[in-house]
Amino acid sequence: MAKKQKEAPAIERESAKPSSNQGVSLNRAAYDKILKWVFDGRLAPGAFMSQSELSKSMDIPMQPLRDALRVLESEKMLIIHPRSGIQFRKPDLEFIRATYQFRSIIESAAARHFAQYGHESVITDLIDEHHKLIEKLAQEGITKGMLEDIEAIEMKFHGTMISSLKNEFVEVTATRLKYYIKLIQLEHHFTPNLVKSSLLEHIEILQACLDRDQEAASHGLLLHFKEALHRHMGMF
């Protein structure tokens, strides 16, 4: 008579199952990987494919992929067509206009707050970094490294003002808007003159903050976004 196999201890059976933390980690990894492929241009704006095609090409298990796609759909980065496939967001004129309108509402308040409470050393350091980047741009022009520097200083300039509000809800919204801007810029052609104009607009806002002129800082920020919107509208 065959001996009955001993049942594995309960603790072993539990460890064989993926924990909720592991599931969250897999979902986050899938979310981050999809965004990276979008911003690297490997998933083109407007691209349409099935979930199985996406799972295979990205080497992401189906369940974490589905969970990540649902989050990205709620963030308006893509559209899930039931029984059909996924379509990645391609920014149109209305998308660009709405993005800049929302940014203006949030960041004009952030500029006022930063002008009132921002540390002088932080402001002067940012101004110096902008001037150095303008000099580097004049020497090197638009290169891959320069594009990375431009993105970094954009993130630092806007992020520093937003973080000065110390408001977690604004931070979450600003992160989503940052993704929209990156999506818009995928189809935007940078030139030295356009980049220099944008950096000089930053400096003007920072100088107003240094002067503790809240009105000028807010007004400069709104003009900066207005100019950026016009530059992007030139794509259409």
GIJOSUL-V227965 format. One record per backbone hydrogen bond with DSSP energy under -0.5 kcal/mol. NH is the residue of the N-H (numbers start at 1). CO is the residue of the C=O. E is the energy in kcal/mol with one decimal. If there is no record, write none. Layout:
BEGIN
nh	co	e
NH	CO	E
NH	CO	E
END
This chain:
BEGIN
nh	co	e
12	9	-0.8
13	9	-2.0
14	10	-2.3
15	11	-1.7
16	12	-1.2
17	13	-0.5
17	14	-1.2
23	19	-2.1
24	20	-2.4
25	21	-2.3
26	22	-2.6
27	23	-2.4
28	24	-2.5
29	25	-2.4
30	26	-2.3
31	27	-2.5
32	28	-2.8
33	29	-2.2
34	30	-2.4
35	31	-2.1
36	32	-2.3
37	33	-2.3
38	34	-2.1
39	35	-2.8
40	36	-1.9
41	38	-1.2
42	37	-2.1
43	37	-1.5
44	42	-0.5
46	88	-1.3
47	44	-2.5
49	86	-2.2
54	50	-2.2
55	51	-2.7
56	52	-2.2
57	53	-2.7
58	54	-2.2
59	55	-0.9
60	55	-1.8
65	61	-1.9
66	62	-2.8
67	63	-2.3
68	64	-2.4
69	65	-2.7
70	66	-2.1
71	67	-1.6
72	68	-2.5
73	69	-2.3
74	70	-2.0
75	71	-1.4
76	73	-1.7
77	72	-2.7
78	72	-0.7
79	87	-2.6
81	79	-0.6
81	85	-3.3
82	80	-0.7
84	81	-2.1
85	81	-1.9
86	49	-3.8
87	79	-2.7
88	47	-2.5
88	86	-0.5
89	77	-2.4
91	89	-0.6
96	92	-2.3
97	93	-2.5
98	94	-2.7
99	95	-2.1
100	96	-2.2
101	97	-2.1
102	98	-2.3
103	99	-2.4
104	100	-2.2
105	101	-1.7
106	102	-1.9
107	103	-3.3
108	104	-1.8
109	105	-0.7
110	106	-1.6
111	107	-2.5
112	108	-1.7
113	109	-2.2
114	110	-2.8
115	111	-2.2
116	112	-1.4
117	113	-2.9
118	114	-2.3
123	119	-2.1
124	120	-2.7
125	121	-2.1
126	122	-2.0
127	123	-2.2
128	124	-2.4
129	125	-2.3
130	126	-2.0
131	127	-2.2
132	128	-2.4
133	129	-2.0
134	130	-2.1
135	131	-2.0
136	132	-2.3
137	133	-2.6
138	134	-1.9
139	135	-1.4
140	136	-2.8
141	137	-2.4
143	141	-0.8
147	143	-2.4
148	144	-1.8
149	145	-2.0
150	146	-2.7
151	147	-2.3
152	148	-2.2
153	149	-2.4
154	150	-2.2
155	151	-2.5
156	152	-2.2
157	153	-2.7
158	154	-2.4
159	155	-2.4
160	156	-2.3
161	157	-1.4
162	158	-2.3
163	159	-2.8
164	160	-1.1
165	162	-1.5
166	163	-1.2
171	167	-2.2
172	168	-2.1
173	169	-2.0
174	170	-2.9
175	171	-1.9
176	172	-1.6
177	173	-2.2
178	174	-2.1
179	175	-1.6
180	176	-1.7
181	177	-2.3
182	178	-2.2
183	179	-2.2
184	180	-2.4
185	181	-2.6
186	182	-0.7
186	183	-0.6
187	184	-1.2
188	185	-1.4
190	188	-0.7
195	191	-2.5
196	192	-2.6
197	193	-2.3
198	194	-2.1
199	195	-2.5
200	196	-2.5
201	197	-1.8
202	198	-1.9
203	199	-2.2
204	200	-2.1
205	201	-1.8
206	202	-2.7
207	203	-2.7
208	204	-1.7
209	205	-1.9
210	206	-2.5
211	207	-1.9
212	209	-1.2
213	208	-2.9
214	212	-1.0
217	213	-2.2
218	214	-2.4
219	215	-2.5
220	216	-2.6
221	217	-2.0
222	218	-2.2
223	219	-2.2
224	220	-2.2
225	221	-2.2
226	222	-2.0
227	223	-2.5
228	224	-2.2
229	225	-2.7
230	226	-2.0
231	227	-2.2
232	228	-2.3
233	229	-2.5
234	230	-1.0
235	232	-2.0
236	233	-1.8
END
